[in-house]
Amino acid sequence: QLASALFQPFASNAQVEEHACQHYTHAVSWYACTMQRSISFLRLVASRPTHVCQLIVSTRLQPASVSPVWRRLASTASHVVENRYLQQVEAGELEHNPKQIELCQSLDQLYDNLVTHTPPSSNWFSKLLAGKPEITKGLYIWGTVGSGKTMLMDDFFDAIPLERKRRIHFHSFMLDVHARIHSKKMLNIADPIPPVAQDLLNEAYLLCFDEFQVTDVADAMILRRLFEELFKGGLIMISTSNRPPDDLYKGGLQRSQFKPFIPLLKRHTQEICLSSDKDYRLQGLLTKMQQQCFFSPLSDDQTSEMNRLWHDVCDEEGQSVETRTLQLKGRTLEVKRACGQVAWFDFDDLCRSAVAAADYMRITQEFHTVFLSNVPQMEMKDRDAARRFITLIDCMYDNAVKLVWSAETQPEHLFQPKATKLSDSQRMLMDDLNLNMSAVDETNIFTGEDEVFAWKRLVSRLGEMQSEEYWKMCQKFWKGPEGV
């Protein structure tokens, strides 16, 4: 009866010989009896009949007599991501790109592997029975900014029918990890990494990271141990990055302690390079909305126009302008001008003060639109402010927050690092780390190489955040499909 019910979905696909039906019946019975989690198997059959055909063809039950019809059905891959991509190309939303097609195919192959993948269990007895978890390689996708890496990863993430999955900006993920480690230490757990890793796996064994980059020494020191535990527990990772694996944390402090993470990453992911001469965020694939959401250069006229837009948005919110205090862990963040879910900040308040990524995340949870005024042109001595600005925009972009801002010049010219004398704080850092002057030209903290690299991505994102498509997406995210 089971085989007959499962066989029914194929009745409309092709005429199937009687002996093929018999082989199907035997295969179903054999797999149902031998697989420890028969419920998972039955769910697979119900949701993915194509993969059942693949199981039949791969079984050793009289393979020579398996019907060609079954072989044809079994060879049909899902092509979920590729089909979505081709639909957008046909609709004129994207340009056809052979390298993007190759990435689609790699994502589809992983999609097919994950559908038949047995998720890792948190139960120790199940782990004992299951033995060593199977290794399914994820993807590490790197390349130039605006080449479509994040777009295709997001298409994959939206399509994959898994419950335990998570898509997150890598910087936000590491903030979460540090918070979890702190919580475990407060419980007097001597080694918090294993329980933190297990908690993360219980929530999601598929992690999709946007903008995988390592710039913080505290992150660099725990990555190897954390991901050793995660991969050992069955983690499957997809990440996008602008750097190849060998260049991660390049020039960072104490990089020798970080280096063992690189071969670990390579063992568990397939490296794919997706680069393009075009930045698709900036070159016509996104229809630009010529609304005024960027004001430059700084002048009284531009400030007046930005204030006019502020009053228009506040009128739509229908609330009065007020000062608001946001509560964070153990401290507060003052918002000098807030109206409903709209806020106005000055650059110095967010980027030259003692403000961190956790503060920016709190802002993106509270406000759907942020006005940011007086962004100056920055040099090497403004490196900390530039880094905070990059982090702020990343948080806003990743959480669908609209940006209206004013700056001294165009985004691509806002950060112009020049060789300058070392500051007193940098000299103190050299003394603390016992570094000599030769390290100045090799260590990113002194050269600003990471900021220059990240700024190119920032310019691309700022361009996309001025597009009509981005604003519409933000409206749907905050207000639903009927949002205005």
Secondary structure, 3 states (H helix, E strand, C coil): CHHHHHHHHHCCCCCCCHHHHHHHHHHHHHHHHHCCCHHHHHHHHHHCHHHHHHHHHHCCCCHHHCCHHHHHHHCCCCCHHHHHHHHHHHCCCCCCCHHHHHHHHHHHHHHHHHHCCCCCCCCHHHHHHHCCCCCCCEEEEECCCCCCHHHHHHHHHHHCCCCCEEEEEHHHHHHHHHHHHHHHHHCCCCCCHHHHHHHHHHHCCEEEEECCCCCCHHHHHHHHHHHHHHHHCCCEEEEEECCCHHHCCCCCCCHHHHCCHHHHHHHHEEEEECCCCCCCCCCCCCCECCCCCEECCCCHHHHHHHHHHHHHHHHHHCCCCEEEEEEECCEEEEEEEEECCEEEEEHHHHHCCCCCHHHHHHHHHHCCEEEEEEECCECHHHHHHHHHHHHHHHHHHHCCCEEEEEECCCHHHCECCCCCCCCHHHHHHHHHHCCCHHHCCCCHHHHCHHHHHHHHHHHHHHHHCCEHHHHHHHHHHHHCCCCC
